[in-house]
Structures are given as structure tokens and as C-alpha cells.
Amino acid sequence: MTAPAVVEPWTKRADVPAATEPPEARGLGRDGVRLLVSREGGELITHARFRHLPEYLHEGDVVVVNASATINASLDAKREGARGRPAEPVELHLSTPLPGGTERQWVVELRRLSSDGALPLLTAHADERLRLASGGMARLVEPYRPTGRRQPSSSVRLWVADLGLPTDVLSFAAEHGAPIRYGYVPRRWPLEYYQTIFASEPGSAEMPSAGRPFTPAVLTRLEQFGVQVAPLMLHTGVASLETGEPPYPERYRIPPATAEAVNRARASRRSVVAVGTTVVRAMETVATDDGRVQPGEGWTDLIVTPERGIRTVDAVLTGLHEPRSSHLAMLEALAGRAHVALAYEAALEEGYLWHEFGDMHLLMKA
């Protein structure tokens, strides 16, 4: 079977079956979602449940997780109407603090309300003001254009905003905001449904969802199997579902103990499993050419591609990503395009569910 024949049906998909609600609402425990297990270079695809994850790992392996907690990043806002027209209700999505900016400067996305859910609002302009709850205000300063990124002035999705709030940003969001959700999730769910068992420091605009299926029972079994769990921090910004841009700069922190655990596992030829593409991005940012992970913190604008490759991990545990998602390039860097397509075709055939409340994929090197 040639690679194009494998890849073409998947990449031409216009949509995917989405999980429209948390698994708990479907009568499942968090660890009851499905787990597709695939290994580079082999056509054997295994279908399991997430609770079976420890059975695919070995003593001495290290599972690296993202301990960032999700914030209520979606704020109700009113866009001032022009020429006497009434104010338009919109959503303002907090993404990240502005790198190098003040505490009140954040990167934000505006979304227009519609019957199909909130859609990107691309017609805002500099100096526009939006009214928020409790007398808060957001002023759009300029389009957000990280170094080296081009963004047409007629189609601006992300803005630098100056936030005038009665409290600090995270406190305001905790009181007045809600979790970000997209059209495939028709109703609101409390923030607790968007937190992982590892969440310890608020900062992610959207849930580091690869960690969501972990439960105390799964962690206990990992410990019994001799598998170590090591945390790091990467605060995620808003996703780019509609336009497929590469990821923007995000804040990360890798503790010395986690770097040591990863390096020890690699030295003893044990597997390092990244729970989510955020973990891969953080560790690859601080990796040396030979794959050693160094402790550190800061902002990363790294984009992992097949051409660059992956140096630090042997497996990625992640959700299922849309055909136009930049995350797929990272998976292809680990296992190759043909294998990723093969695994995704199997997921489609078996009715796996996509997105943050959906099923999981354990992708391993040969």
C-alpha cells in the first residue's frame, strides 16, 4: 500500500465525529473513553479503554504530564454599535498574557455569536472598546503578530488588548467567565469538567485535554507497574480550529526533577511518554541535540515538524486531531505520515470521538 493511497481519504475529510459532551454524561468514567494503540512501522492497531493504559507501558518508563489548570477564559462582552446601532453581544476569549507586556495586556480572540456556536469575529479594529461585566473594559490595541508571523490586516483573529478590570485578570475570569467551548459542544459545562487530575496552576485558556482521562485508579496502576509520572507546565492559548494556524508562543516551565526523570529513563533505554502535544512542545524547546532535557522556563514559539523531528519522547498520548490541525505534523514527526493516516483511518472506522471530551490515541515509536 503506497503512502498517498493511505493518506488521501483522511486528509480530505471535511469533518470528524466529535464528542459533544463529557464522557460522564454518556455514562462513562473519565478513564472509560476508548484508547487506540498504534506503533510506528506496524499495521497492528489495538483498541482498548483508557483504563488499560498501564498494560502498554513497562517498569522504568516515565509519563510526562501537563499540570496547567484551565481558566474560565470565555468572557461575555458587548461591542459598541456604530451609528446608533445597539451594542452587539460577543465573546472575548482570553488566550495568554502578552509576552513582555504589562499584567493588563493580554492576547485575545473575539467571537461572534451564531446559531452554529461562536465564530471568529474578523472585522474588529484598533482602539475598539468592549464592555465587560462589573464595569470592566477591553480596548483592542493592535493585531497580535508574533515575530515572523504574517496576518492579513483585513482578517485579524488575535488582538493585543488592554484590560481595565476591577480585579486581576485571573480573578475576574474566575468570577465572570466560563470555559471556552466550540460549536460541537452545544451546552455549557462547569469548569471542573475542563480540569485534569494534574491541574495545579491556573493559566491555560483551553484544557490540556490529553490528561483528562487519568483517574486515581489509573495512577495507582501506573505506580504498581513501576511507571513514574512527572509534571511540567505549559499554559495553552486558544486553539485555531477554523484557520489552522501554527501554534503561537506559550509559557512553559520544566522542573529539575522532571528533567532528571526523563534523562534517567532515556539513559536506561526506557520509554518517555508525553501526555499531549503541549508536553512535547515544552520538552523539545529545552532539548539538546542528543535529546537530553534541561530544566527551564520561559516562552516557546517552537513548531515541531517532520523535518525537524522529535528528540525527547518515544510515545505521545493524545486526543484525535482534525485533518488541518498543526498537531498532526508533530505526530508525523514521531511515527511518519503513512502510519498516522493508517491509525486515523482505523479510528474513523471504529467510531472514535474527536476533541477534548473524546477518545485517545497512544502513538509509539517502533
N, C-alpha and C positions, 0 to 999 in steps of 0.2 A: 504494500500500500504506500503510495507516494505521499509526501507531506502536503502538497496542495489539495489532494483529494480528501485528506483528513481535516484540514483547516477550514476550507471554504464554507461548508454548511454552518459551522459555528460562527465564524466572523460575519456572516450575512444575516444573523438573527437580528430582528428589529426590537424584540422584547424577550423577556425571560419570565418564568413563573416566580412570582415574588411572594414572600411571606408577608401577609397583610396584618398580622397580629403576633404578639409574643407566643412562643410555644405553650406557655402556661395556659393561655386562653384556648388552646387547641387540645387541652387535656394531657399535655406532656410536661415532664420536669425539664429544667434547663438542659440537663445532660441527656435528655431523650431525643434531641434532634439527630438527624442522620449524619453519618460520618463516611465520606468516600475516601478510601486509602489507595493511593497510587504511587508507583515507584518509577523513576526515570529508566527508560530502556526496556521496560517490560509492559506487556499488554494485559497483565493480570490486574483487574480493578476489583477491590474488595468493598463491599457495602456493609456497614456496621452502624451502631449507635455511638454517640459521643462518649457514653459511659464506658465504652470498651477501649478508649484511647490508651490506657496504660499497657494493654496487651500488645501494642505495636512498638513499645519502647523497651529499653534494656537498662540494667543496673549501670549507673555511672553517667547516663545521659543527663543533659541539662535542658530544661524547658524555660525559655526566657519570656516573661510576660510584661505587658504594659500596665503600670499601676496608676495611670492617669484617670481621674474621675470626670465624668461627663457633667457639664453645667447646663442650666436652663438657658440656652443660647438664643432661643427664638423670642423676640420681643414684639408685642403689638405696637404699631406706630401709625401715625396719621401724617400723610403727605399733604402739605398745604396746597389747596386748589388754586389754579390760575384764573384770573379774570372773573372773580366772583363765584367760581365753581366750588362745590363743597369739598372738604378735605377727603382724600382717598385713604381708606384703611389699607395698610400694607403690613408685611412682616419684615422686621430688621433682624438679620441673623448675625450674631457676633461670631467672628472667626478666630482671630488671635490679636493680642496686643501688637501695636505697630513696632516692628524691630527697631530699636534705638529711639522710639518715641517716648512721650510722657505717659503717665498712668492713665490719662483720659483719652488717649489716642488709640483707636482700635481699627483693625481691618474688618469691614462689614460687607454683607450682601443684602440687597433689597429684593423682596419677592412680592409679586402682585397676586392677590387672591383671585381664584377662579374655581369653577365647578370641578375642575380636574386637579385641585390642590394648588398650592402656591407655586408660581412660575417665576423665573428670573425677571426682574424689572431692569431693563437695559436702557431706559430713557431718562435717568436721573441726570442732574447737572451739578457742577461745583457750586458751593455756597447754599445749596438747597438745605432747608431745615425740616426736621421731622419731629413731631411731638410724641413723647413717650409718657408712660404712667407717672403719677406723682410729681408732675411738673418737670419731668426730665426732657431733655432735648438732645438731638443728634444733628450735627452740621457736617455735611459732606465737604471735605477739604479738597481732595483731588483723587483721580483714579489711582488704584494701587497697582503699581508696576514695579515688581522686583527687578533688580539689575539683570539685564539680559533678556527680559520678557517683553514682548510687544503685545499691545492690546489696542484694537481699533477704538478711536475716540467715540465712534458712533455706537459702540456696543460694549459698554463698560459693565462688568458683572461685580467686581470687587472695588470698594472705595475705602480710602482713609477717612475716618470720621472722628470728629472731636465730640466727645460725650460730656454733656453737662448734666450730672446726676446728683441727687440729694445724698447718695452714699457712694462707696466704692463700687466698681463695675460688677464684681462677682456677687456682692451682697444684693445689689439691685436686681441682678438676673435671678438670684435665688428667690427673691420675693415676688418679682413681677413676670418672670419669664416662664417658658415651657421648653421641653426638649424639642430639638429640630426634628421634623418628620417630613416625608415626601408623599406624593400622591398615592403611592401604593399602600400606605398605611392610612386608612380612612378615618380613624378616630384617635384622639389624644390618649396617651398612656402616661401615668405619673413617672417622675424622674427615676424612681427605683427600678423601673423596668429597663432603664438605659445604663445601669451601673453594673460593672463586673464585680466579682468577689474580691478582686485585687485592688479596687479603687481606693486610693488613699489621699490624693491631692487634686482638688478641682482645677480644671484647665482645658479639657477637651470640648470643642464645640459639638462634636459628634462622637458617639460611643466607640471606643476601641473594641469593636464587636467580636473579634476573634476570641476574646477572653470570656465572653458571656456564658458559654455552656459549662464552664468549670463550676463544680459544686464541691462542698466539703467532702463528699463521698469520693469524688474523682481525685481530689488532692490526697486523701488518705491512701488510696490505692497506689498513686504515684510514689508516695513515700515508702509503701510496702514493697514496691518493685525496685527501690533504690534509685529513683529518679529525683533529681533536685529541681526545685522551682526557684528561679532567680528573677527579681524585678528590675525594670528600668522605667524611665518616664519619657514619654513623648506626647505632648499635648497636640491633639489633632485640630486642624482647621476645618472649614466647611468643605464638603465634597464637591465634585464637579461633574455630577451625573449628566447634565444636559449638554455640556460643551466639550467634555473630555480633555480639559487642560491637564498638563502635568501638575503634580503637587507643588504647592507653594511652600516657602520656608516655615518651619515649625520648630518649637522649642523642645529640647531633649536634655536628659541627664542620665548618665550611666554611672552607678556607684562602683567603687573599687571592688567590693565583694562580688558583684555580678561579673565584672570583667575577669576577675580571678577564676570564678567558677567556669566561665566559658573557655578560658585559655587552658585550664586544667583538663577539661573534657576533651578538647582538641588534642592536647598533648598525649592523652591516653587513648586516642582513637575512638572516643565515644561520640555520640551524636549530639549536636546542638540544634534544638527545635525552636524556631521563632514563632511565637503566638501572634500572628498578624503581620501585615506588611509594614506597620509602624515600627515594630521591633527590628525588622531587617534594615529599615532606613536608618534608624538610630545607630545600630551596631556597625553598619557599613561606613557610616560617617567617621567613626573613630578607629577604623581598622587599618592596620599596617598592610603592606603588600603581601606579607605571608599569612594574613588572616588573624593576627593577634588583635584582641580588643583592648583598647585603652580606656580607662575611666575619663570622664569629661562631661562638659555641659555647654550649652550654647544654642545657636540656631543652625539648622541644617537645611540646605537647599539641594541636597543630593537627589538625583534621579537615577534609580538603578535600572539598567537596560541590559539586554542580552550581550551587547557589545562590551559593556563594562564587566559584567559578570558579578557573582556573589562569592565572597571570600570567607564569611564568618559562620554560616549555618549549613546544616546538612538536610534540613527539612523545614517546611513552612506549614503551619496550621492556620488556615484562613477560611473566610467565607467564600462565596461564589461571586465573581465579578462580571460586570456587563462587558459585552464584546468591545466597546470603545474605551473601556477603563484603562488608565495607565498602569494599574496594579498588575494587569496581565503580563506586561513587559517584565516585571520583576519575577513572576512565576516562570516565564520563559527563560530568564537568566539562570534559574535554578535547574530546570528539567528539560528545556527545549520546547520549541513551538509545537511540534507534532505531538509530543506527549501531553502537553496541556490541553490541546484540542481533543485528543483521544479521551482524556478524563472528563472534559466538559460535555462531550457527546454522551458519555455514559451517564453523567448526572442528569442531562435532559431526558434521556430515555427512561430513567428510573423515577422521574418526577421530583427531583430535588428542588428545594425552595431557595431563592436568592435573597440577598440583603441582610440587614442587621438582625432580624428575627428568624433567619433561615437556617439552612443546613451548613455543614462544614466539610472541608477538604484537607486531608493530611497528604501533602506532596513531598516525596522524599527523593533524594539523590540515589543513584544506583549503588 
